[in-house]
Amino acid sequence: MKRSSNQSNEWWEEKTGMLQAGHSPRVKVFLRSLAPPMGTCQQQDGVLEQLQSFERQGLLDAVDVTVWGKSICPDSSAAQTSPGQRILEYVDEFTAWSARVESTAELPFDEKHVSSSILDEQYQRIDLPQVCLGVYSGDQLELVLPCEIDGEWFGVGEFLAAIARQNPVERGIGTSA
């Protein structure tokens, strides 16, 4: 069932509603590289700086960073290593999350079948996004960004803006304990 734009906005508000006081989520940040190419370096640095600032303010419980590279071939020897297995586990976890969403969810992974007749080689490859967030409440994955829900795009920037929009009471600022 395809949601209307209003329903997608309600879904977004529900997902970002966990940002209320007492429900500070844990964010796992997945990066292609710690030295991203020109054009994405400032964006990546800005995302990390904002997330770390929100963590210092107590708006996020924790921020963990994982470098997962540009792509992974699931059937390769490299994918069978400990780091490769962790990457595939995250991809599987994110895919399972998208299946739990009560609408059509598209993740930022691009799965490709690559072949070369010259080299007589073929393989499956999963291209990973430059920056991806997994947002957790406790051990439960609540949100994967970026994602597309029923044709509406929700990016990392929208999540950062949702955190920044919290009013002082929601942030626990100016309240007595």
QUIBEL-V268540 format. One record per backbone hydrogen bond with DSSP energy under -1.0 kcal/mol. NH is the residue of the N-H (numbers start at 1). CO is the residue of the C=O. Records with the same first field share a line. If there is no record, write none. Layout:
NH=CO, CO
This chain:
8=4
9=5
10=6
11=7
12=8
13=9
14=10
15=11
16=12
19=16
20=17
23=20
26=136
27=62
28=134
29=64
30=132
31=66
32=130
40=37
44=40
45=41
46=42
47=43
48=44
49=45
50=46
51=47
52=48
53=49
54=50
55=51
56=52
57=53
58=55
59=54
60=54
61=25
64=27
66=29
68=31
72=126
76=73
81=78
85=81
86=82
87=83
88=84
89=85
90=86
91=87
92=88
93=89
94=90
95=91
96=92
97=93
98=94
99=95
100=96
101=97
106=148
110=127
112=125
114=123
116=121
121=116
123=114
125=112
126=72
127=110
128=70
132=30
133=145
134=28
135=143
136=26
137=140
140=137
142=135
143=135
145=133
147=154
148=106
149=152
150=104
152=149
154=147
159=155
160=156
161=157
162=158
163=159
164=160
165=161
166=163
171=167
172=169
173=168
